Amino acid sequence: MSQVNPKNIIISAIFALLLILGILQSNTIARFHGISLRFHTPISGQAALEARQYAAQSNSPYPFWPTFWHQHSATFSAGLRTAQAPAISFSGDAMLVWPAEYITGNAPGQLDASGIAVSHALAHRLWGSTSIIGKRVYVNDVPRTVRGVFSGETELALIPYHIEYTGQSWTAAELAGGPAHSTRNCAQSFAISSGLGHPSHILMSGPISVARLMAFSPLIFLAAYVVVLCAKFIKKHYPQTTSPICIACGILLAILLPIALNALPPWVIPTRFGDFQFWGNLIAQAQASLLEFLSVTPMQRDVEFRLLLLRQIAIFVPAMCCSFQIQLVGFPYQLNLKIKQN
């Protein structure tokens, strides 16, 4: 009796592990949702307040809600310890600015003007512990109360401000909400109409969709190969069932295709397969988005996001190799064994 090659079992186990890691990694990347506007010339606090008032109007054609932020360096003091570390001042939703997992406590609320959240690394440097909820820390000699500690080996703090406090200036805005299928033009129109002006860069969610595609591509390729093998097997040994199975597969494809297309950003959905101008515009838009993503001056948030993407690629490449290896060795062996037994 033939036995399964142990090498195939090892490859399949590695493939399953990489597939799980890829899906988990893509879920982590997906926390960086929304549309990010970047400005070389800082936005004044008054302009940000007026943009919020514009967004609150019920008749606004672009119902985005902006969260403003900027990154800077600050001096933190707690007891006898001090540290110089990056800080992100923001007004709005902290999770849009830095979508981290909280070890203890929570992110400062949108109406919190005296709180602060610190990374695991900064907490250990200042207090030697993460059990610091409610403790006082001075940021550039201004007192703040710790609301939460988030995971991260980078020393970083999140500092909230009321939008009514117009003494702050902002260099970035994260747009939440908006139309069902928000586009770059929608984001730019909102920025201009609300008085923020022309953004220097507009970062869309394309890389997030690419990460999701990388997570599932190895499984999709393997599943497609298995379907082809099964179709050949059925056609050869059970030809009378070929037509009913083809009809059932067609119905299943018609059900699943809209779900799959809905998971993609609208600008990559091929609505006109025979229109060469559509494909040309699609490629040009993808190239422009990639160049803008790479050319923007990276903040700490962007560095974290790019590191996550690199990890996704590092998982994707060996997962695809395992997928192809299983196709070349594993499944043909199994199916040939069944055919011989029949």
GIBEL-V741622 format. One record per backbone hydrogen bond with DSSP energy under -0.5 kcal/mol. CO is the residue of the C=O (numbers start at 1). NH is the residue of the N-H. If there is no record, write none. Layout:
((CO & NH) (CO & NH))
This chain:
((5 & 8) (5 & 9) (6 & 10) (7 & 11) (8 & 12) (9 & 13) (10 & 14) (11 & 15) (12 & 16) (13 & 17) (14 & 18) (15 & 19) (16 & 20) (17 & 21) (18 & 22) (19 & 23) (20 & 24) (21 & 25) (22 & 26) (23 & 27) (24 & 28) (25 & 29) (26 & 30) (28 & 31) (29 & 32) (31 & 33) (35 & 37) (35 & 175) (36 & 203) (37 & 173) (38 & 200) (38 & 201) (40 & 42) (43 & 170) (44 & 48) (45 & 49) (46 & 50) (47 & 51) (48 & 52) (49 & 53) (50 & 54) (51 & 55) (52 & 56) (53 & 57) (54 & 57) (57 & 60) (62 & 64) (63 & 178) (65 & 176) (66 & 68) (67 & 174) (68 & 91) (69 & 171) (69 & 172) (70 & 89) (72 & 87) (74 & 76) (74 & 85) (75 & 140) (76 & 83) (77 & 138) (78 & 81) (81 & 78) (83 & 76) (83 & 85) (85 & 74) (86 & 157) (87 & 72) (87 & 89) (88 & 159) (89 & 70) (90 & 161) (91 & 68) (92 & 94) (93 & 96) (93 & 97) (94 & 98) (98 & 100) (101 & 103) (101 & 151) (104 & 149) (109 & 112) (111 & 113) (114 & 145) (116 & 147) (116 & 148) (117 & 158) (118 & 150) (119 & 123) (120 & 124) (121 & 125) (122 & 126) (123 & 127) (123 & 128) (123 & 129) (130 & 132) (132 & 135) (135 & 146) (137 & 139) (137 & 144) (138 & 77) (138 & 140) (139 & 142) (141 & 143) (142 & 139) (144 & 137) (145 & 116) (146 & 134) (147 & 106) (148 & 118) (149 & 103) (149 & 104) (150 & 120) (152 & 121) (154 & 156) (155 & 86) (156 & 119) (157 & 88) (157 & 159) (158 & 117) (158 & 160) (159 & 90) (162 & 165) (164 & 166) (165 & 168) (166 & 45) (168 & 45) (170 & 43) (171 & 39) (172 & 69) (173 & 37) (173 & 175) (174 & 67) (174 & 176) (175 & 35) (176 & 65) (179 & 182) (183 & 187) (184 & 188) (185 & 189) (186 & 190) (187 & 191) (188 & 192) (189 & 193) (190 & 194) (191 & 196) (191 & 197) (192 & 195) (201 & 38) (202 & 204) (203 & 36) (205 & 209) (206 & 210) (207 & 211) (208 & 212) (209 & 213) (210 & 214) (211 & 215) (212 & 216) (213 & 217) (214 & 218) (216 & 220) (217 & 221) (218 & 222) (219 & 223) (220 & 224) (221 & 225) (222 & 226) (223 & 227) (224 & 228) (225 & 229) (226 & 230) (227 & 231) (228 & 232) (229 & 233) (230 & 234) (231 & 235) (232 & 236) (233 & 237) (234 & 238) (238 & 241) (239 & 242) (241 & 245) (242 & 246) (243 & 247) (244 & 248) (245 & 249) (246 & 250) (247 & 251) (248 & 252) (249 & 253) (250 & 254) (251 & 255) (252 & 256) (253 & 257) (254 & 258) (255 & 259) (256 & 260) (257 & 261) (258 & 262) (259 & 263) (260 & 263) (261 & 264) (265 & 268) (266 & 269) (268 & 270) (269 & 271) (272 & 275) (274 & 276) (275 & 279) (276 & 280) (277 & 281) (278 & 282) (279 & 283) (280 & 284) (281 & 285) (282 & 286) (283 & 287) (284 & 288) (285 & 289) (286 & 290) (287 & 291) (288 & 292) (289 & 293) (290 & 294) (291 & 295) (292 & 296) (299 & 303) (300 & 304) (301 & 305) (302 & 306) (303 & 307) (304 & 308) (305 & 309) (306 & 310) (307 & 311) (308 & 312) (309 & 313) (310 & 314) (311 & 315) (312 & 316) (313 & 317) (314 & 318) (315 & 319) (316 & 320) (317 & 321) (318 & 322) (319 & 323) (320 & 324) (321 & 325) (322 & 326) (323 & 327) (324 & 328) (325 & 329) (325 & 330) (326 & 330) (326 & 331) (327 & 332) (329 & 333) (330 & 334) (331 & 335) (332 & 336) (333 & 337) (334 & 338) (335 & 339) (336 & 340) (337 & 341) (338 & 342))
